[in-house]
């Protein structure tokens, strides 16, 4: 029986990087299943994702240590070598359930390639949806006074469920800078793509008033810069003058669900690498 592993890395560009990686894998009896790379000439960096199979009693930790000493240190690589198992995900929601419902459907169908383990919400509205799917539901109310305690409770839930990723599936609370930094690189948010325009309440009414012709959504990593984290995926749907605010909102929800599910799947499959304020996504 063979086991599958994934190595992702970034480092300054220089000759010999790919040769060093593939030679290491060959020397350790590994068979490359999928390989993708991107050379960024503007930033002078190389990004790489290689999926490989290994027969026998393989251990990701030992293989990672060997890769660091034999390859990564020489090339100044930032890398992750893992066994490729689906990431454990805590989903955060408020009152709108379209993104949670879509994630649950794809998770149960086996197409999400991530493992939902719990749902956290500042409201009770979506408890039945979560529990019907067999997911633990945690009601964690948030007020200006209780926000530090609520965020600490979230971190406790993440630890209890050994979650590797937190997904804000239309969670309508702003996370503190401290929490954003604690979850840096492992929290994904979704919002409509009108931002930074049409802020505040009723964005689709604002879009209707302005005659918008494109409705979209953006999935991005959470950072202290509100709604400005590195973008993972965007979905855009063309509309026309016949769409009223309600129809715009329905189309927008479709876009949000699509963009978020792709972002979660690609992150779980280790296909997303940070590139300063942007990302490299190996689809």
ABEGO torsion letter per residue (X at the ends): XBBBBBBBBBBBBBBGAAAAAAAAAAAAGBBBABBBBBBBAAAGBBBBBBBBBBBEBBBAAAAAAAAAAAAAAAAGBBBBBBAGBBBBBBBBBBABAAAAAAAAAAAAAGAAGBBBABBBBABAAAAAAAAAAGBBBBBBBBBAAAAAAAAAAAAAAAAAAGBABBBBBGBBBBBBAAAAAAABGABBBBBBAAOABGBEBGAAAAAAAAGBABBBBBBBBBBABBGABBBABBBBBBBBAABBAAAAAAAAAAAAAAAAAAAAAAAAAGABBBBEABBBBBX
